[in-house]
Amino acid sequence: MSKELLDEVALDERDGRYLRQAIAWSQVARDRGNRPFGAVVIGEDGAVLAEAWCNTTETGDCTGHAETTAVRQLGNRFARDTLARATLYSSAEPCVMCAGAIFWSAIGRVVYGIDAVRLRDFRGERTEQRDAELSCRDVFAASPHPIDCIGPALIDEASEAHRGFWKT
């Protein structure tokens, strides 16, 4: 499935609002010299549980992706049943590492912007860092607890922070 170009999905007002927050964090990441990715975790009641941007350049931590950073912020502050009803919004399709963090956190729903296939078009062939061409959906499908996955969505908006960023 990883090489399949998926159709854009329509979002309701709530999902659109929070995905745009994640997309805004992707621009913050870019402005700070990091790769342009952002994420927010929203509780069932609409409360912001975590917000993050990719900080790999700032920190030198290769695991500092937006989604993993957001999951770390959750720590042990929330019960697993609370996270099972939460949604992680990501400006881009979560990579394999981030999908694993989402699985381990018990977050029950993911909404993402640009998909990995389109993102690879922006990134080009990067010999120094190739991603595992495995869709987050494949990781989530292996989970014993359900993880709903919605995306790609708001592709043009989610793509904006990537335009002109990646040097091929």
Backbone torsions as a table, in degrees:
resi	resn	phi	psi	omega
1	MET	NA	-21.5	-170.9
2	SER	-63.2	-25.7	-178.0
3	LYS	-98.5	5.0	-177.4
4	GLU	-87.9	128.8	177.8
5	LEU	-81.5	116.3	-176.4
6	LEU	-90.4	148.3	175.7
7	ASP	-72.0	148.2	176.6
8	GLU	-68.3	138.7	177.8
9	VAL	-101.4	150.6	176.3
10	ALA	-85.6	144.0	-179.7
11	LEU	-115.3	153.8	171.8
12	ASP	-78.6	176.3	-174.8
13	GLU	-60.7	-44.0	-179.2
14	ARG	-61.9	-51.6	-179.7
15	ASP	-61.9	-40.1	178.1
16	GLY	-61.8	-41.7	-180.0
17	ARG	-62.4	-47.4	-176.8
18	TYR	-75.0	-33.3	175.4
19	LEU	-65.5	-37.0	176.2
20	ARG	-64.2	-32.0	174.1
21	GLN	-63.0	-44.2	178.4
22	ALA	-63.1	-41.2	178.1
23	ILE	-63.1	-38.8	176.8
24	ALA	-61.7	-39.0	176.8
25	TRP	-65.3	-29.9	177.5
26	SER	-64.9	-34.8	176.6
27	GLN	-70.9	-36.9	174.7
28	VAL	-58.8	-45.7	178.7
29	ALA	-56.7	-48.8	-179.3
30	ARG	-60.7	-46.9	-178.9
31	ASP	-59.7	-27.4	-179.9
32	ARG	-91.1	4.9	177.0
33	GLY	90.1	10.5	178.8
34	ASN	-98.6	173.9	173.0
35	ARG	-69.5	144.1	-169.8
36	PRO	-81.6	81.6	177.7
37	PHE	-137.5	141.4	178.3
38	GLY	-140.2	158.6	-179.5
39	ALA	-151.9	149.4	171.2
40	VAL	-137.4	147.9	174.6
41	VAL	-115.5	126.5	-175.7
42	ILE	-119.7	129.6	177.9
43	GLY	-72.8	166.5	-179.9
44	GLU	-55.0	-32.4	-178.2
45	ASP	-87.2	3.1	180.0
46	GLY	91.7	0.5	178.6
47	ALA	-72.6	139.6	175.4
48	VAL	-78.0	117.4	-179.8
49	LEU	-93.3	-29.8	-180.0
50	ALA	-163.7	149.5	174.2
51	GLU	-140.9	140.6	-177.2
52	ALA	-158.6	159.9	171.1
53	TRP	-126.2	162.8	174.9
54	CYS	-64.6	129.7	-178.3
55	ASN	-125.8	25.4	-174.0
56	THR	-62.9	-37.0	180.0
57	THR	-72.6	-43.7	179.8
58	GLU	-61.9	-42.1	-172.2
59	THR	-97.7	-20.8	-173.3
60	GLY	75.2	8.2	-179.1
61	ASP	-95.1	111.1	-177.7
62	CYS	-65.8	-13.4	177.9
63	THR	-95.2	7.5	-177.0
64	GLY	-81.3	37.0	175.6
65	HIS	-66.4	157.6	-176.4
66	ALA	-57.0	-44.7	-176.8
67	GLU	-67.3	-44.4	-179.9
68	THR	-67.3	-35.4	177.0
69	THR	-64.2	-42.3	177.4
70	ALA	-63.6	-43.7	179.2
71	VAL	-62.0	-40.1	177.4
72	ARG	-60.9	-37.4	179.0
73	GLN	-62.7	-28.5	180.0
74	LEU	-67.5	-33.7	179.0
75	GLY	43.0	-133.6	177.2
76	ASN	-107.6	26.0	-178.8
77	ARG	-76.6	-18.4	-175.4
78	PHE	-130.1	141.4	178.0
79	ALA	-69.7	152.8	-179.6
80	ARG	-59.1	-35.4	179.7
81	ASP	-69.5	-29.9	174.8
82	THR	-66.7	-44.7	179.9
83	LEU	-69.2	-29.9	177.5
84	ALA	-63.4	-24.1	178.6
85	ARG	-100.6	3.9	-179.7
86	ALA	-90.9	163.5	177.1
87	THR	-124.1	132.1	171.1
88	LEU	-98.6	123.1	176.4
89	TYR	-102.9	128.7	-177.8
90	SER	-128.4	138.2	180.0
91	SER	-64.2	-21.2	-179.6
92	ALA	-141.7	161.4	178.6
93	GLU	-58.0	128.0	179.9
94	PRO	-60.2	138.7	175.8
95	CYS	-73.3	178.3	-179.1
96	VAL	-59.6	-44.1	179.8
97	MET	-62.2	-46.4	-178.3
98	CYS	-67.6	-38.5	176.2
99	ALA	-61.0	-38.0	176.0
100	GLY	-63.9	-41.9	178.1
101	ALA	-63.9	-40.1	178.0
102	ILE	-62.8	-45.1	177.1
103	PHE	-57.0	-51.8	-175.3
104	TRP	-66.2	-27.4	179.4
105	SER	-76.2	-19.1	-177.3
106	ALA	79.8	11.3	174.5
107	ILE	-57.2	133.3	-171.6
108	GLY	-97.5	-3.8	-175.2
109	ARG	-153.3	139.3	178.7
110	VAL	-131.4	134.6	173.5
111	VAL	-125.9	127.2	-177.6
112	TYR	-130.8	159.1	179.9
113	GLY	-85.0	-109.1	-177.1
114	ILE	-66.4	139.8	179.5
115	ASP	-86.2	164.7	-176.0
116	ALA	-61.9	-34.6	-178.9
117	VAL	-65.4	-47.7	178.3
118	ARG	-66.8	-36.4	178.2
119	LEU	-61.7	-39.9	177.8
120	ARG	-61.3	-31.2	175.8
121	ASP	-63.8	-39.1	176.4
122	PHE	-68.0	-46.4	-174.8
123	ARG	-70.4	-32.4	-173.8
124	GLY	71.6	-172.8	178.9
125	GLU	-81.3	113.1	-177.7
126	ARG	-111.7	98.4	-175.5
127	THR	-65.8	-28.2	-178.7
128	GLU	-77.0	-16.2	178.8
129	GLN	-156.7	98.5	177.0
130	ARG	-102.3	137.8	179.4
131	ASP	-87.4	157.3	174.5
132	ALA	-72.6	121.9	-177.0
133	GLU	-82.0	68.5	-179.8
134	LEU	-131.6	124.3	-179.6
135	SER	-68.5	146.6	174.2
136	CYS	-58.4	-28.9	178.5
137	ARG	-61.0	-35.9	178.3
138	ASP	-65.6	-41.1	177.5
139	VAL	-64.6	-47.9	-178.2
140	PHE	-64.1	-33.5	179.7
141	ALA	-64.9	-24.8	179.5
142	ALA	-83.9	-3.8	-177.6
143	SER	-76.4	138.9	175.3
144	PRO	-75.3	-15.8	174.6
145	HIS	-112.0	147.0	-174.6
146	PRO	-67.3	138.2	172.4
147	ILE	-131.6	105.4	177.9
148	ASP	-72.8	139.8	-177.6
149	CYS	-130.6	122.3	-177.5
150	ILE	-123.6	126.0	178.7
151	GLY	153.2	167.6	2.3
152	PRO	-74.8	153.8	-179.5
153	ALA	-146.4	153.2	-179.7
154	LEU	49.1	45.4	-172.5
155	ILE	-57.7	-46.5	-178.8
156	ASP	-61.5	-44.3	179.2
157	GLU	-65.6	-42.6	-179.5
158	ALA	-69.2	-24.0	-179.7
159	SER	-80.1	-22.2	-171.4
160	GLU	-55.3	-46.0	-178.6
161	ALA	-65.5	-18.3	-179.5
162	HIS	-88.3	-20.4	-177.3
163	ARG	-64.5	122.3	179.1
164	GLY	77.9	-0.8	-179.2
165	PHE	-82.7	-50.2	-172.9
166	TRP	-80.3	130.5	177.8
167	LYS	-105.3	118.5	-176.8
168	THR	-92.1	NA	NA
